[in-house]
Amino acid sequence: MANELVGSELRKGSGFVRKGQGFSLVFGESWSFRVKTDDKFTSRLSVLTETPGLPRVGLLYGPLGLVCDDLTAERDEKHPLYWTVDAKFQTGTEEQKQSSENPDSPDPTTWVPVFKIDSFVTKERVLVQDRTTPTAKKPVNSAGTPFDSPLTETRSLCQFGFVQFEDASQNIKVFLDRNDTVNQATFTNSTGETFDARTLLLEVVEAELGSYAGFAAWRIKYKVTYDPDKHDELRSDVGPYYVDAADGNKLKRYMDDTNTFGIIGALNGTTGAKAATPATLTFRCKKEINFSSFIRTS
């Protein structure tokens, strides 16, 4: 017979509400449980980590999403097979939640990471047209030719981080191959939000190999930057040469109207032919991988 809970949580317990950082409120509760063992020499660690149904430190519980951040066990002096386990919970420190497939698993490599928006960054993008209404202007000069350097705009992007426990047998190259990559296909996170392909840029921030609740595992900290316009590079299709309409294998120099000076001219984005305004070229510069193959979401 292994360790087992006797009944559900005891009537003994407490709760609190206190002010956290800024204007946040922190909610907390404590629960007590009765555990029966099959050996009076059972260790405290065995009671805390090997009793089915006991809360696991670091996981989310209850409708308020409280995190179990403290678990203590005390043996009954008169009945050494029985233990009282006190669990403390509070909001605001969540990193992991239970897997829907195996909610009672003590193995952290089955837990689902909690995604948290923690910062915002800006990114320069090529401006293919300005914000003039009702008709937007193309980024060309008054003569209708492109500028030497493209116009850019600053976009705000959000970043969210998460921590995931992973198989200890993985080597460092696995994490190197994931760093600075984008999602190959549509990805849905643990909150049910769906992101289009190439809109998420993944960075491996930290990797630590250790033992967690008796299980060997990597503790990996990731950061993801979300760009709804995709993490592609845009360039205005301009150049000093264009493809000869009469001979597709021949390049001709872009010249001014007097055919005296070479200029930078607009191209059509497909065949290299002349164009009134430059087309926009899209380049996929980031390695694409399947996020769903290693990021747990349920």
C-alpha positions as CSV (number, residue, x, y, z in Angstrom):
1,M,0.0,0.0,0.0
2,A,1.4,3.4,-0.9
3,N,0.7,6.8,0.7
4,E,-2.9,7.8,0.5
5,L,-5.1,10.8,1.4
6,V,-7.6,10.2,4.2
7,G,-10.8,12.0,3.1
8,S,-10.5,15.4,1.4
9,E,-9.0,18.5,2.8
10,L,-9.6,19.1,6.5
11,R,-11.8,21.8,7.9
12,K,-8.6,23.5,9.3
13,G,-7.4,26.3,7.0
14,S,-7.3,30.0,6.4
15,G,-7.3,32.7,3.8
16,F,-6.0,36.3,3.3
17,V,-6.0,39.3,0.9
18,R,-3.1,41.7,0.9
19,K,-1.7,44.5,-1.3
20,G,0.9,43.4,-3.8
21,Q,3.1,45.4,-6.0
22,G,1.6,48.5,-7.5
23,F,-2.2,48.3,-7.3
24,S,-2.5,44.5,-7.4
25,L,-4.2,42.4,-4.7
26,V,-2.7,39.1,-3.6
27,F,-5.2,36.4,-2.6
28,G,-4.0,33.5,-0.5
29,E,-5.4,30.3,1.2
30,S,-4.0,27.5,3.3
31,W,-5.4,23.9,3.2
32,S,-4.6,20.9,5.4
33,F,-4.7,17.3,4.5
34,R,-4.5,14.0,6.3
35,V,-2.1,11.3,4.8
36,K,-1.8,7.7,5.8
37,T,1.4,5.8,5.1
38,D,2.1,2.0,5.1
39,D,5.4,2.4,7.1
40,K,6.1,4.4,10.3
41,F,9.6,5.1,8.9
42,T,8.2,6.8,5.7
43,S,10.2,9.9,4.9
44,R,8.8,13.4,4.8
45,L,9.9,13.8,1.2
46,S,8.0,10.6,0.3
47,V,4.8,12.0,1.9
48,L,5.1,15.4,0.1
49,T,6.0,14.1,-3.3
50,E,4.6,10.6,-3.6
51,T,1.0,11.0,-2.2
52,P,-1.6,10.9,-5.0
53,G,-4.0,13.9,-4.7
54,L,-1.7,16.2,-2.8
55,P,-1.1,19.6,-4.3
56,R,2.2,20.0,-6.2
57,V,4.4,23.0,-5.4
58,G,4.4,25.4,-8.4
59,L,1.1,24.4,-10.0
60,L,-2.2,26.3,-10.3
61,Y,-5.2,25.3,-8.3
62,G,-8.8,26.4,-7.8
63,P,-11.1,28.9,-9.6
64,L,-8.8,31.9,-8.6
65,G,-5.8,30.3,-10.2
66,L,-3.8,30.1,-6.9
67,V,-0.3,28.7,-7.0
68,C,0.8,26.2,-4.4
69,D,4.0,27.8,-3.1
70,D,4.6,25.9,0.2
71,L,4.0,22.4,1.4
72,T,4.9,21.1,4.8
73,A,4.4,17.7,6.5
74,E,4.2,16.8,10.2
75,R,4.0,13.3,11.6
76,D,1.3,12.5,14.2
77,E,3.1,11.9,17.5
78,K,0.7,9.2,18.7
79,H,0.0,7.6,15.3
80,P,3.2,7.5,13.3
81,L,1.5,6.1,10.2
82,Y,-0.5,9.4,9.9
83,W,0.8,12.8,8.7
84,T,-0.8,16.3,8.5
85,V,0.2,18.1,5.4
86,D,-0.3,21.9,5.2
87,A,-0.4,23.6,1.7
88,K,-0.2,27.3,1.1
89,F,-1.5,29.0,-2.0
90,Q,-1.4,32.5,-3.4
91,T,-1.9,34.4,-6.7
92,G,0.7,36.2,-8.7
93,T,3.5,33.6,-8.9
94,E,2.2,31.2,-11.4
95,E,4.6,29.5,-13.9
96,Q,3.0,26.0,-14.5
97,K,-0.4,24.4,-14.5
98,Q,-1.5,20.8,-14.6
99,S,-1.8,18.8,-17.8
100,S,-5.4,18.0,-18.7
101,E,-4.2,14.5,-19.7
102,N,-2.4,13.8,-16.4
103,P,-3.5,16.4,-13.8
104,D,-2.0,14.5,-10.8
105,S,1.4,13.9,-12.3
106,P,4.3,14.9,-10.0
107,D,6.7,14.9,-13.1
108,P,7.4,18.5,-14.0
109,T,8.1,17.5,-17.7
110,T,4.3,16.9,-18.0
111,W,3.3,20.3,-16.7
112,V,1.9,23.0,-19.0
113,P,3.7,26.5,-18.9
114,V,1.8,29.6,-18.2
115,F,2.3,32.4,-20.8
116,K,2.7,35.9,-19.4
117,I,3.1,39.2,-21.4
118,D,6.0,40.9,-19.7
119,S,7.4,43.5,-22.1
120,F,6.9,45.5,-25.3
121,V,9.5,46.3,-27.9
122,T,9.6,48.3,-31.2
123,K,10.6,47.3,-34.6
124,E,11.5,49.3,-37.8
125,R,9.6,48.2,-40.9
126,V,9.7,49.4,-44.5
127,L,6.8,51.7,-45.3
128,V,5.2,50.7,-48.5
129,Q,2.6,53.5,-48.3
130,D,2.0,56.3,-45.8
131,R,-1.1,57.0,-43.7
132,T,-2.5,59.9,-45.8
133,T,-6.3,59.6,-46.2
134,P,-8.3,58.9,-48.2
135,T,-5.5,58.0,-50.7
136,A,-2.2,56.8,-49.2
137,K,1.0,58.0,-50.8
138,K,3.7,55.7,-52.1
139,P,7.2,56.4,-50.7
140,V,8.6,58.1,-53.9
141,N,9.8,61.6,-54.6
142,S,7.9,64.3,-56.5
143,A,9.3,62.9,-59.8
144,G,7.9,59.5,-59.0
145,T,11.2,57.7,-58.4
146,P,12.2,55.9,-55.2
147,F,14.4,57.4,-52.5
148,D,17.9,56.1,-52.1
149,S,16.9,54.6,-48.7
150,P,13.4,53.3,-47.9
151,L,11.0,55.1,-45.5
152,T,10.4,53.1,-42.3
153,E,7.8,53.1,-39.6
154,T,8.1,52.0,-35.9
155,R,5.8,49.2,-34.9
156,S,5.1,48.1,-31.3
157,L,5.4,44.3,-30.6
158,C,4.6,42.4,-27.4
159,Q,6.8,39.8,-25.8
160,F,5.7,37.1,-23.5
161,G,7.8,34.7,-21.5
162,F,7.3,31.2,-20.1
163,V,9.2,28.4,-18.3
164,Q,8.9,24.8,-19.3
165,F,10.4,21.7,-17.8
166,E,11.8,19.3,-20.3
167,D,13.4,15.8,-20.7
168,A,16.8,15.7,-19.0
169,S,18.3,13.5,-21.8
170,Q,18.2,16.4,-24.3
171,N,21.5,18.0,-25.2
172,I,22.3,21.7,-25.6
173,K,22.1,21.5,-29.4
174,V,18.4,21.0,-29.1
175,F,18.0,24.4,-27.5
176,L,20.4,26.0,-29.9
177,D,18.3,24.8,-32.8
178,R,15.2,26.3,-31.3
179,N,16.7,29.7,-30.6
180,D,15.9,32.6,-33.0
181,T,13.2,30.6,-34.9
182,V,9.7,31.3,-35.9
183,N,6.6,29.1,-35.9
184,Q,6.3,27.1,-39.1
185,A,2.5,26.7,-38.8
186,T,-0.5,28.1,-36.9
187,F,0.1,27.8,-33.1
188,T,-2.5,27.8,-30.3
189,N,-1.2,28.4,-26.8
190,S,-2.6,27.1,-23.5
191,T,-5.1,30.0,-23.2
192,G,-6.6,29.1,-26.6
193,E,-5.2,32.1,-28.5
194,T,-4.2,31.2,-32.0
195,F,-1.2,32.8,-33.9
196,D,-0.6,32.7,-37.6
197,A,2.5,31.1,-39.1
198,R,5.8,33.1,-38.7
199,T,4.2,35.7,-36.3
200,L,6.1,34.3,-33.2
201,L,9.8,34.6,-32.8
202,L,11.2,32.3,-30.2
203,E,14.3,32.9,-28.1
204,V,15.9,30.5,-25.5
205,V,16.7,32.8,-22.6
206,E,18.0,30.3,-20.0
207,A,18.5,26.6,-19.6
208,E,19.2,24.9,-16.3
209,L,19.6,21.1,-15.7
210,G,18.7,20.0,-12.3
211,S,16.3,17.9,-10.1
212,Y,12.8,19.2,-9.5
213,A,10.6,17.4,-6.9
214,G,12.8,14.3,-7.3
215,F,12.7,14.3,-11.2
216,A,15.7,15.2,-13.3
217,A,14.7,17.8,-15.9
218,W,15.8,20.8,-17.9
219,R,14.2,24.1,-16.7
220,I,14.0,26.2,-19.9
221,K,13.0,29.8,-19.9
222,Y,11.7,31.1,-23.3
223,K,10.8,34.5,-24.7
224,V,8.5,35.0,-27.6
225,T,8.0,38.2,-29.6
226,Y,4.6,38.5,-31.4
227,D,4.5,40.4,-34.7
228,P,1.0,40.2,-36.3
229,D,2.6,41.2,-39.6
230,K,5.0,38.2,-39.5
231,H,8.8,38.1,-38.8
232,D,9.6,38.6,-42.5
233,E,11.9,41.2,-44.0
234,L,10.3,43.6,-46.5
235,R,12.2,45.4,-49.2
236,S,11.1,47.9,-51.9
237,D,11.8,46.4,-55.3
238,V,14.2,49.0,-56.8
239,G,17.5,48.8,-58.6
240,P,19.8,50.2,-61.2
241,Y,18.8,47.6,-63.8
242,Y,15.6,46.1,-65.2
243,V,14.8,43.0,-67.3
244,D,14.7,43.8,-71.1
245,A,11.1,43.2,-72.2
246,A,12.4,41.8,-75.6
247,D,15.0,39.5,-74.0
248,G,14.3,38.1,-70.6
249,N,17.9,37.1,-70.1
250,K,19.2,40.6,-70.6
251,L,19.5,43.4,-68.1
252,K,19.3,47.0,-69.1
253,R,20.5,50.1,-67.2
254,Y,17.8,52.3,-65.7
255,M,18.4,55.7,-67.3
256,D,16.9,59.1,-66.8
257,D,14.6,60.6,-69.5
258,T,17.5,62.1,-71.3
259,N,19.2,58.7,-71.4
260,T,22.3,60.4,-69.9
261,F,22.4,59.4,-66.3
262,G,21.8,56.1,-64.6
263,I,19.2,56.1,-61.9
264,I,17.6,53.8,-59.3
265,G,14.2,52.8,-60.7
266,A,11.1,50.9,-59.6
267,L,10.5,47.2,-60.5
268,N,7.3,45.2,-60.6
269,G,8.2,42.6,-58.0
270,T,7.9,39.5,-60.3
271,T,9.6,39.7,-63.7
272,G,12.0,42.5,-63.0
273,A,10.2,44.8,-65.5
274,K,9.9,48.5,-65.1
275,A,7.1,49.8,-62.9
276,A,5.5,53.1,-62.0
277,T,6.0,52.5,-58.3
278,P,8.2,49.8,-56.6
279,A,6.6,46.5,-55.5
280,T,7.3,45.1,-52.1
281,L,9.4,42.0,-51.8
282,T,9.0,39.6,-48.8
283,F,11.9,37.5,-47.6
284,R,11.6,34.7,-45.0
285,C,14.9,35.0,-43.2
286,K,14.2,33.1,-40.0
287,K,14.4,29.3,-39.6
288,E,10.9,27.8,-39.2
289,I,10.1,25.0,-36.8
290,N,7.0,23.3,-35.4
291,F,6.3,24.9,-32.0
292,S,3.6,22.4,-31.3
293,S,6.2,19.6,-31.3
294,F,7.8,20.7,-28.0
295,I,5.7,23.5,-26.3
296,R,3.0,21.9,-24.2
297,T,-0.4,23.6,-24.3
298,S,-2.8,21.2,-22.6
